[in-house]
């Protein structure tokens, strides 16, 4: 059976994978006030639990990318989703902070391969002229997962308790794995792709992506390339801001704005909805700029420059007089992050051959997560001893600094 426009259906499947990854990781943050009360967890201990996720996530971002480039996207990403799905369900039986931390560790272990796998799959199935839009859609699923998490989790907690919420998300992961192994193959081996679509995909695949790996192009030498260093250092700066939003916003709304779990569920999805919209728009805008005659480098970096300027608004959330004002400031940063991250990720597939895309994606993701780990632990201490004020101020400075690093070090891109 042939499926017309199969690449877009597969892009939709990748969208669902990244949505599941964020849904699974966000369930804990949404129900954290209830879990922390039941298991007697303070902010410092909570920061260690979330850091357990980031520790394994960092390692598997690196090793997961390398693994995907060795075994292939189909097997690698399928196994990754199966691992994190099992770990998500394990949260349901945790009765101590240590057990909760173990569940987070293995959740991160599986999810570390998600985004390298999604970007690698896009590079395999999409011609260069459609790649940024496809990347935006694929990684935009993360926003949907984050948008769904607050209201869906609150609803599931009302029906089944917080433990039942983790079981339900695990079952969704099992369904995805079945669909993935049925439908995903390389274009040259897929029983579902039409000949016309296969020729279209191959019509705009730069030769650099078709080269065979060179013996001198080792894992270590790749890590020390100037472009990789620049991309990794930039991610070290901006990833902590995103992790702060992902893990701490419900805590902030509960502790400093005095909101209930139900009210948090009705508000916390809004910044992530803004992110989902801008993920897709960010890819569409840069693809349109390229079609209008701008170079790849100018299009990607131009969109990122404007995005970095918008993120400065995050600092204003520190002075918000109401939770609604704070949500508005958060939404503006997340809107800017969507434009930023889509073009950042696409820049990797523009710059490196596709047999290295997942590896480089993993390297940069690992460095970014290490930055997030350090910042996450620091946030726990700062919030317990002072407030969220210094965290908000710092979050408005990171993207402009990251953009300066990219301008200085990431210059090798095709015209």
FIZA-734222 format. One line per 2 residues: number of its first residue (from 1); their letters; for each residue x, y, z of C-alpha. Coordinates in steps of 0.05 Angstrom, whole numbers, plus 5000, padded with zeros to 4 digits. Layout:
% residues N
NUM	a	X:Y:Z; ...
END
This chain:
% residues 415
1	xx	5000:5000:5000; 5028:5068:4980
3	xx	5013:5129:5023; 5015:5197:4986
5	xx	5057:5251:5021; 5083:5198:5069
7	xx	5138:5245:5094; 5086:5291:5125
9	xx	5050:5233:5160; 5117:5212:5188
11	xx	5130:5284:5210; 5064:5280:5246
13	xx	5088:5216:5281; 5151:5253:5303
15	xx	5106:5310:5327; 5070:5259:5371
17	xx	5136:5231:5398; 5161:5299:5421
19	xx	5091:5314:5448; 5094:5250:5490
21	xx	5164:5267:5514; 5141:5333:5543
23	xx	5075:5307:5568; 5112:5252:5607
25	xx	5163:5299:5637; 5113:5354:5653
27	xx	5065:5309:5692; 5112:5312:5752
29	xx	5120:5388:5751; 5044:5398:5747
31	xx	5029:5352:5806; 5092:5371:5844
33	xx	5054:5411:5897; 5012:5349:5914
35	xx	5071:5300:5910; 5116:5344:5951
37	xx	5063:5349:6005; 5048:5274:6006
39	xx	5121:5251:6004; 5146:5309:6048
41	xx	5193:5337:5995; 5223:5408:6001
43	xx	5249:5451:5944; 5320:5427:5953
45	xx	5300:5354:5949; 5254:5369:5890
47	xx	5313:5401:5853; 5354:5337:5864
49	xx	5296:5295:5836; 5291:5338:5773
51	xx	5366:5339:5767; 5365:5262:5765
53	xx	5325:5269:5701; 5373:5318:5671
55	xx	5435:5277:5690; 5413:5216:5649
57	xx	5382:5261:5596; 5450:5295:5586
59	xx	5487:5229:5579; 5436:5198:5532
61	xx	5430:5261:5491; 5503:5248:5473
63	xx	5502:5172:5471; 5432:5170:5442
65	xx	5453:5212:5383; 5514:5168:5372
67	xx	5471:5106:5379; 5420:5131:5329
69	xx	5474:5145:5278; 5499:5074:5287
71	xx	5435:5032:5290; 5389:5077:5250
73	xx	5330:5121:5266; 5276:5067:5265
75	xx	5306:5021:5317; 5340:5075:5358
77	xx	5280:5121:5368; 5232:5062:5377
79	xx	5273:5034:5435; 5281:5103:5466
81	xx	5206:5115:5469; 5195:5046:5498
83	xx	5246:5059:5553; 5218:5126:5574
85	xx	5146:5100:5570; 5164:5045:5620
87	xx	5198:5095:5665; 5138:5141:5664
89	xx	5093:5085:5688; 5143:5069:5743
91	xx	5129:5137:5775; 5061:5109:5795
93	xx	5091:5061:5846; 5141:5110:5878
95	xx	5131:5119:5953; 5197:5154:5971
97	xx	5237:5212:5941; 5292:5163:5921
99	xx	5244:5120:5881; 5216:5182:5848
101	xx	5287:5202:5830; 5300:5133:5800
103	xx	5238:5140:5756; 5261:5209:5733
105	xx	5331:5181:5718; 5305:5128:5670
107	xx	5255:5176:5640; 5313:5221:5621
109	xx	5352:5160:5597; 5299:5145:5545
111	xx	5281:5217:5527; 5353:5236:5513
113	xx	5348:5205:5443; 5281:5237:5425
115	xx	5303:5303:5393; 5366:5276:5359
117	xx	5321:5221:5330; 5268:5271:5307
119	xx	5319:5316:5273; 5354:5256:5241
121	xx	5288:5229:5214; 5272:5297:5184
123	xx	5340:5299:5150; 5326:5230:5120
125	xx	5256:5245:5095; 5256:5319:5075
127	xx	5293:5358:5020; 5332:5418:5043
129	xx	5279:5468:5019; 5227:5440:5067
131	xx	5271:5420:5125; 5262:5480:5172
133	xx	5187:5475:5168; 5189:5400:5180
135	xx	5236:5409:5239; 5190:5462:5267
137	xx	5131:5414:5263; 5169:5355:5291
139	xx	5197:5390:5352; 5133:5431:5358
141	xx	5100:5370:5387; 5139:5384:5451
143	xx	5097:5447:5459; 5032:5408:5449
145	xx	5054:5360:5503; 5070:5417:5550
147	xx	5004:5451:5532; 4964:5388:5545
149	xx	5001:5370:5609; 4970:5420:5659
151	xx	4896:5412:5642; 4901:5338:5623
153	xx	4941:5321:5685; 4894:5358:5731
155	xx	4835:5322:5698; 4869:5253:5706
157	xx	4888:5268:5778; 4815:5283:5792
159	xx	4795:5216:5763; 4851:5169:5782
161	xx	4898:5206:5830; 4968:5229:5812
163	xx	4993:5158:5805; 4941:5141:5753
165	xx	4964:5200:5711; 5032:5168:5702
167	xx	5001:5101:5682; 4957:5134:5629
169	xx	5015:5171:5595; 5055:5106:5594
171	xx	4999:5071:5555; 5000:5127:5503
173	xx	5074:5113:5493; 5062:5039:5479
175	xx	5012:5058:5424; 5063:5104:5392
177	xx	5117:5051:5390; 5071:5003:5353
179	xx	5055:5055:5300; 5129:5075:5293
181	xx	5154:5005:5278; 5099:4994:5227
183	xx	5107:5057:5186; 5178:5084:5193
185	xx	5232:5061:5144; 5284:5098:5104
187	xx	5256:5127:5039; 5295:5076:4998
189	xx	5266:5018:5037; 5197:5041:5055
191	xx	5140:4998:5027; 5092:5057:5035
193	xx	5128:5113:4997; 5109:5130:4925
195	xx	5163:5134:4871; 5145:5207:4858
197	xx	5156:5226:4931; 5221:5187:4935
199	xx	5248:5226:4874; 5224:5292:4906
201	xx	5262:5277:4970; 5326:5261:4932
203	xx	5319:5324:4888; 5347:5371:4942
205	xx	5396:5330:4983; 5463:5367:4983
207	xx	5521:5321:4967; 5554:5333:5034
209	xx	5498:5293:5066; 5510:5234:5021
211	xx	5584:5226:5035; 5610:5166:5073
213	xx	5642:5177:5141; 5717:5190:5138
215	xx	5763:5153:5186; 5793:5220:5207
217	xx	5724:5247:5224; 5724:5215:5293
219	xx	5676:5227:5351; 5729:5265:5390
221	xx	5753:5308:5332; 5681:5325:5315
223	xx	5669:5350:5386; 5728:5398:5380
225	xx	5705:5429:5314; 5694:5504:5322
227	xx	5622:5499:5298; 5605:5445:5349
229	xx	5638:5484:5405; 5598:5546:5386
231	xx	5532:5509:5382; 5546:5472:5447
233	xx	5567:5534:5486; 5505:5572:5462
235	xx	5461:5515:5486; 5497:5515:5553
237	xx	5472:5586:5561; 5400:5582:5537
239	xx	5378:5512:5558; 5376:5528:5633
241	xx	5323:5581:5619; 5279:5530:5584
243	xx	5289:5478:5640; 5269:5531:5690
245	xx	5204:5542:5653; 5192:5468:5646
247	xx	5204:5447:5719; 5192:5507:5763
249	xx	5133:5548:5736; 5080:5509:5774
251	xx	5121:5516:5837; 5129:5591:5825
253	xx	5054:5600:5812; 5037:5561:5875
255	xx	5089:5590:5923; 5094:5663:5901
257	xx	5027:5675:5867; 4986:5631:5914
259	xx	4950:5592:5859; 4915:5525:5870
261	xx	4931:5463:5830; 4867:5473:5789
263	xx	4884:5545:5773; 4955:5526:5754
265	xx	4925:5475:5706; 4883:5529:5674
267	xx	4942:5577:5663; 5008:5539:5658
269	xx	4994:5514:5587; 4991:5584:5557
271	xx	5066:5596:5549; 5075:5528:5517
273	xx	5019:5542:5469; 5057:5604:5447
275	xx	5118:5560:5438; 5081:5510:5394
277	xx	5056:5564:5347; 5124:5596:5341
279	xx	5160:5530:5330; 5123:5522:5264
281	xx	5125:5596:5246; 5200:5599:5259
283	xx	5213:5545:5208; 5164:5574:5158
285	xx	5194:5644:5162; 5266:5622:5151
287	xx	5247:5576:5094; 5209:5634:5061
289	xx	5270:5679:5070; 5313:5628:5035
291	xx	5262:5622:4979; 5264:5698:4973
293	xx	5339:5696:4959; 5372:5703:5027
295	xx	5429:5656:5044; 5416:5598:5091
297	xx	5461:5630:5143; 5427:5699:5139
299	xx	5357:5669:5143; 5371:5625:5203
301	xx	5412:5676:5242; 5366:5734:5225
303	xx	5307:5699:5256; 5349:5680:5317
305	xx	5373:5751:5327; 5302:5778:5333
307	xx	5283:5720:5378; 5341:5735:5425
309	xx	5320:5807:5433; 5249:5786:5451
311	xx	5273:5740:5507; 5297:5799:5548
313	xx	5224:5808:5567; 5230:5747:5613
315	xx	5264:5789:5666; 5200:5831:5673
317	xx	5164:5771:5701; 5203:5783:5766
319	xx	5163:5846:5777; 5094:5819:5757
321	xx	5040:5843:5804; 4992:5787:5784
323	xx	4998:5715:5757; 4966:5738:5692
325	xx	5021:5789:5680; 5073:5737:5696
327	xx	5041:5688:5647; 5042:5741:5593
329	xx	5116:5753:5602; 5130:5679:5603
331	xx	5090:5670:5539; 5130:5723:5504
333	xx	5195:5688:5521; 5168:5620:5499
335	xx	5142:5650:5434; 5213:5676:5421
337	xx	5243:5609:5441; 5202:5574:5388
339	xx	5232:5616:5332; 5300:5608:5363
341	xx	5302:5533:5375; 5273:5514:5307
343	xx	5327:5553:5271; 5381:5530:5319
345	xx	5365:5457:5307; 5357:5466:5232
347	xx	5425:5500:5232; 5455:5434:5255
349	xx	5425:5396:5196; 5447:5452:5149
351	xx	5519:5450:5174; 5534:5376:5183
353	xx	5525:5314:5140; 5464:5272:5157
355	xx	5507:5214:5183; 5531:5264:5237
357	xx	5466:5303:5251; 5442:5261:5310
359	xx	5512:5258:5340; 5521:5334:5337
361	xx	5450:5344:5362; 5467:5298:5420
363	xx	5532:5333:5436; 5500:5401:5440
365	xx	5440:5374:5478; 5486:5341:5529
367	xx	5524:5407:5542; 5458:5445:5547
369	xx	5430:5395:5597; 5493:5399:5639
371	xx	5481:5474:5642; 5409:5460:5661
373	xx	5430:5412:5716; 5475:5464:5749
375	xx	5423:5518:5743; 5367:5473:5767
377	xx	5404:5455:5831; 5421:5529:5842
379	xx	5348:5548:5833; 5328:5502:5890
381	xx	5377:5536:5938; 5360:5607:5913
383	xx	5285:5597:5920; 5290:5567:5990
385	xx	5337:5622:6015; 5314:5682:5975
387	xx	5261:5682:5921; 5251:5672:5846
389	xx	5275:5744:5832; 5348:5729:5813
391	xx	5326:5671:5769; 5278:5715:5729
393	xx	5331:5768:5719; 5383:5718:5694
395	xx	5334:5685:5646; 5329:5750:5606
397	xx	5404:5752:5592; 5420:5683:5566
399	xx	5393:5683:5494; 5429:5748:5473
401	xx	5494:5719:5501; 5482:5654:5464
403	xx	5471:5691:5399; 5537:5728:5406
405	xx	5572:5660:5414; 5539:5634:5351
407	xx	5559:5695:5311; 5631:5686:5333
409	xx	5639:5611:5323; 5585:5583:5276
411	xx	5602:5610:5207; 5607:5548:5163
413	xx	5540:5542:5127; 5521:5532:5055
415	x	5496:5590:5013
END
